[in-house]
Amino acid sequence: MKKYGFIKNCITYILIMVMAMTVLCGCSQDKNRIRGEVQDDEITDSEEQILIYYLTRNDDRIEGVRYDGVMTEQLLLDAMSDEPSDASLKAVLGHEVTLKSVEKKDKSLLLDFDSEYLSLSKNTEVLFRASLVRTLCQLIDVDSVLISVNSKPLTDSKGIPYPGMNEESFVDGSRSDTNSYEKTTITLYFADVTGTYLVQEQQDIAFSSNVPVEKIILEALLAGPKTEDHNPVLSSDRLINSVTVKDGICYVDITDPVLEIKSPVTEELSLYSIVNSLTELSYINKVQISIDGETNRNFKSTISLMQPFERNQEIIRE
């Protein structure tokens, strides 16, 4: 009986160890999962694909190509160096610039390139960054990507270092985008340091080819300025319900958030930041704003929305 009890205890111990190893292996696999990766027993969805983003041969956009398999940041970068099977596309890395080092800090990846990076054309450089960020931020342990050149942070035209970039730095947050992205320059109007005039700010963006540029402009206004001495004009809690253009009039329907910006920015400036930014587009002459589908309301508290608004040049500080 003692011998039987001993054997029974051994079997129990072995079973417990097997179960523990199974749990540990499962945890290890989960740790290495990529954002959007689907398992064999899950339903495959077009939005759940793992994609490697490549540049087109004429450097006018980037396109995502499906990749099957679990990858680390190094494997993703290696894949971006390999030539795709599609002859209309080219690898992002290994052509004009050299990646010198990759450093991981918390959930950020710092990519350091050689000085050839600075010779990239304006169009190519924006798409180059977009392809890197869109590819690498699919990793579950990477939230942002920073770029440096010879160990010096990459800066914009005003010498301001780019912050950590993620997917939302290049496309709108609706996740309704396709796998193809284009580059353009948009002109936005934010408040000056005093909050009494609008000032112009140009931003280079890479965006989904099926997202209207009018929506891209509005989303960029909500995101706020990238220039240090410019002030935001709209609450980031506002959402764009819809935007359409007909007969030269852009119809914009927005939400009415509880929180508003507490700053010296006037109501007039907030409204005309929308109007003036949208009328930068040659085919838009007026802007009709509604709040949750209604025009018989006031913008913030005093400006009636019953009629469409034309561009206001007088409140722009040159």
N, C-alpha and C positions, 0 to 999 in steps of 0.2 A: 504493500500500500504506500509505503514511504517513497519507493522507487517510482510508482505511478504518479504520486503527487509532484515529485521532482521533475519528471518529464512534462507534466501538464504545465508547471510553472515556466519551464524553458520554452515551450511552444507559445505560451502567452507573451513572454518577453520578446520572442522573435517577431510575432505578429505586431506588437506595439512598435518595434523598431522599423518594420517595413512601412507601417502607416506613417510614421514620423518622416521617413525618407521621402515618401510620396508627397507629403505636404510641403517639404522643403523644396523639392524639385518644382512643384507647381508655383511656389512663390518666386523661385528663380526665373521661371519662364515668364511670369507676369511682369517681373521687374524689367525684362528686356523687350516688352511689347512696345510697339510703335503706335503713336496716335493714329487712330483710324484703321489699325490692322484688324482683320477679321479672322476668326478661327474657323476650323473646318466645319464645326457644327453651327456656325452662325450664318445668317443670310447675307450674301454678298450684295453690296450697294455701291453705286457709282461714286458716291461721296466718300466711301470708306476705303478707296484705293490708296496704296502707297505710290507716290509719283516722284520721278526724277525730272527736274526741270532743265530743259536745254534751250539754247538760243537758236533762233532761225539763222540761216546763212547770211541774210541781209541785215541782221541785227535790229529788226523792227518789232520783235515781240519774243516771249518765251512760251514754250509749250511743255505740258507735263506728259511724261510717258510712263505707263504703268510698270512697276517693278514688284515682283513677287519674292517675298522672303523677309526675314528679320535682319536688321542692319544696325550697326553702331555708327557713330558720327564719322569714323574713319572709312567705313565701307560706303557710306553715302557719298563722301568726298571722292573716293576712288571711282564710284559709279559715274560721278559728274565729270571725271577725267576721261572716261571711255567714250569713244565715238558711238552715237546711237545708230541703229539700223536704218532709220529714216534719213535719206540723203539730204532732205531739206533742212535738217537740224544739225547742230554741231555741239560738241562738248563745251561746257562752260570753262573748265579749268584746263590748263596746259597749252593754251593757244598764245594769248598775248601777255598774260601775267603768270607769276609763279607764287604759289602758296608756300610761305617760308615756315610757318608754324601754326599749330592749333593748340589752344589752351582752354581748359574747362574750369570755370569758376561758378560754383553753385549750379544754377540752371542756365548759365550763359556760356556761349562759345565765343572765344576771341580768335578771329582769323587774321593773321599778319601776312601781308603781301609785300612783294618787292616794289621798287620805285616805278616799274612799268605800269602799275595800276593807275598812276596819275596821268598817263598818256591815253587812257581810254576816252573815247568821245562821250559827250554828255548823254546821248541816247543809250549807248552801249553800257555805260557805267550804271545807270539806273536799273536797267534790265538785269545786269550782272548781279547786282545786290539782291534784286527780287528773286532771282533763281536760287541763289544761295540760301536766303532766308526761308523761302517757301519749301525748299527741300529739307533743310536741317531742322526746322521747327516741327516736322512731323514726328521727331523723336520725343517720346514721352518725358524724357528728362532734360529737354532743351526748350526753354521758354523764349529766349532771345539770342540774337547774333550781333556781335560788335565787330567792326572792321578797322584795322590799323594798317598803316603803310610804313615799313621800317620802324615798327614799334611806336609810331605816332598815330593817335586816333584820327580816323577819317573825318574831315570837316566839310560843312557846306560852303557856299560861295561867300558867306560872311565870316568864315573862320570858326563857326560854332560846331563842336564835335557832335556827330550823330549819336543819339542815344541808342540803347539796345533795341534792335529791330525785330519785329515778329510778323506774322501773317497779316495782321491788321495795318501794318505800315504801308502796304502796297495795294490792298483791295478793300472794298467795303466789307462790313461784318456780317452781311446777310447769309454768307455761305452758299448763295445761289449761283456762284460763279462757275464758269467752265474752266478747262485746263489751259486756255490760251490767254495771254496777257499782252497788253500794248502799253506803250509809253506816251505820255503827253505832258504838256506844261499848262497848268491852270493858274488863273489870276484871281486872287481872293482879296477881300477887304476886311481888315480888322481895325480895332480902335488904336489910336496913338496913346502915348503915355499919359496924356491928360484925360482921355476918355471923351474928347469933344469933337474929334475929327476921325475920318476913316483914312487908313493908309494902305497902300497896295503891297501885296506880298505874292510872289510867284513861287509855286511849288512844282517840282518834277515828280510825277507819280507813275507807277505801273498799275494798270487796272484791268479787270476782266473785260473781255471784248463784248460781253452781252449785258454789261451794266451801263445805263445811260450816263453820259458825262455830267448831266445836270445833277444826278444823284451823287456822283463823285464829289462835285463841288460842295454840295450841301453837307455831306459827311465830313469833308475836310474843314468846313466852317465849324462844325460841332466839335471836331477834334482840337481846334484851337491853333494859334499861330506857332510857327517854328522859329520866328525871329524874336530875340530876347526882349526888345523894347516895344513889341506889339502886344496889345491886350485882347483877350477873347471877347466875343460879342454876344455869344449865345450860351445858354446852359447846356452842358454836355448831357444832361438828362433828357433833353428833347430828342424825339425820334421822328424820322421821316416816314409818314404813312404812305405817301405816294407823290410822284412828280411826273407830269406829262406836259407836252408842248403842242399847242394847236394855234394856227394862224398868228404866229409871232408872240403868243402869250404863254408863259410858263406857269402852270397851275401847281402850286406846292401845298400839300396838306401835311401839317405837323401836329404833334401831340401837345398837350398843355401840361407841362410838368409842374410838380409842386414846388421844386427848388428853382430859383433863378440866380443868376450871377449877382453877387453883392459887390459892385465896383462902381467907379464913376461913369461907366458907360451909360449913355442915355438910351431911352426907348427908340428914338429916331435912328440912332446909330445901329442898334441891333437889327432893326427892320431893313435899313438900307444896305447893311452888309450883305443880306440875302439878295436884295434887288440888284445892287451894283455888281455883285459877283456873277450872278446869272446873266445879266445883260452884257457881260463881256463876250458872251457867245453871240456871234453876228446875227443869228436867226431869232434871237429873243429881244423883243422891244419892250415888253411889259411883264410884270410878275403879279399874279393873283395868289394871295396867301389865304388859306383857310386853316382853322384849328379844329381838329377832329371832325372834318367835313362841313364845318359851319363858317360862313363869311359874315354873318350878322353878329360878330363879336369884335372885341378890341384886341389889338396886339399888345400884350402885357396889360396896360390899364387905360390908355388914352387914345391910341391910334386906331381908327375904324378900318376894318378890312373889307368894307362893302365894295370898294372899287379897286381895280388893278393899279399897281404903282409903276411909274416910269423911273428911269435912272435919275439919280440926284448927284450932279457933278459938284455942286457947291460945298458939300460937306467932305470932300476929298482933299486931304492935305498933300500937296505935291512934294 
